Amino acid sequence: MNAPKNTIVVDVREDLREGREPFQRIMMAANTLEPGQDMELWALFEPKPLFAVMAGMGFEHEAEAQPNGDWRVRFFRAAPARV
């Protein structure tokens, strides 16, 4: 699956398979997002604890289990409400 140009893809599946902690890598990517950019995260499991961390940074998410058991999670900032 190709991500749109306004999406940064962070695939931590290999990190997890090799026992490396991917949190710092994920946070570095999240902190580089510009307005209008999303982050697409690929992981071996649903990263539920990360949802609260990212929500605290102003991100919402959509998570989707893949047929092979991996997870694709899109983190994005909600558009401001128009008055």
C-alpha positions in Angstrom: 0.0 0.0 0.0 1.4 3.4 -1.0 0.9 6.2 1.5 -0.1 9.7 0.3 2.7 12.3 0.1 1.4 14.0 3.2 1.9 10.8 5.2 5.1 9.7 7.0 5.3 5.9 7.3 7.0 4.4 10.3 7.3 0.6 10.1 8.5 -0.8 13.4 7.7 -4.5 12.7 11.4 -5.4 12.2 12.4 -3.5 15.4 9.8 -5.5 17.4 10.8 -8.8 15.9 14.4 -8.1 16.9 13.5 -7.0 20.4 14.3 -3.3 19.9 12.0 -0.7 21.6 10.6 1.5 18.9 9.0 4.2 21.1 11.8 6.8 20.6 11.7 6.3 16.8 7.9 6.7 16.8 8.1 9.9 18.9 10.8 11.4 16.7 8.7 10.9 13.7 5.6 12.3 15.4 7.5 15.4 16.5 8.5 16.1 12.9 5.0 16.1 11.5 4.0 19.4 9.9 0.4 20.7 9.9 -1.6 18.5 7.5 0.7 15.5 7.7 -0.3 12.1 9.1 1.8 9.3 10.4 1.1 5.7 9.3 2.5 3.2 11.8 3.0 -0.4 11.1 3.3 -2.8 14.0 3.0 -6.4 15.0 0.2 -5.7 17.5 -2.3 -3.0 18.3 -0.2 -0.4 20.1 -3.0 0.6 22.6 -0.7 2.4 25.1 0.6 4.6 22.3 -2.9 5.8 21.6 -3.0 7.7 24.9 0.4 9.2 24.4 -0.4 10.4 20.9 -3.8 11.8 22.1 -1.9 13.8 24.6 0.0 15.3 21.7 -3.2 16.2 19.9 -3.5 13.2 17.6 -6.5 11.0 16.8 -6.0 7.6 15.3 -7.6 4.9 13.1 -6.3 1.4 13.7 -6.9 -1.6 11.3 -5.8 -5.2 11.8 -4.3 -6.7 8.6 -5.1 -10.2 7.4 -1.6 -11.4 8.4 -2.1 -10.1 12.0 0.0 -6.9 11.6 -1.6 -3.5 12.4 -1.7 -0.3 10.4 -2.5 2.8 12.5 -2.9 6.2 11.1 -2.3 9.1 13.5 -3.7 12.5 12.4 -4.7 15.8 13.9 -8.3 16.6 13.7 -9.2 19.6 11.6 -10.2 22.6 13.7 -14.0 23.1 14.0 -15.4 25.9 11.8 -17.7 28.4 13.4 
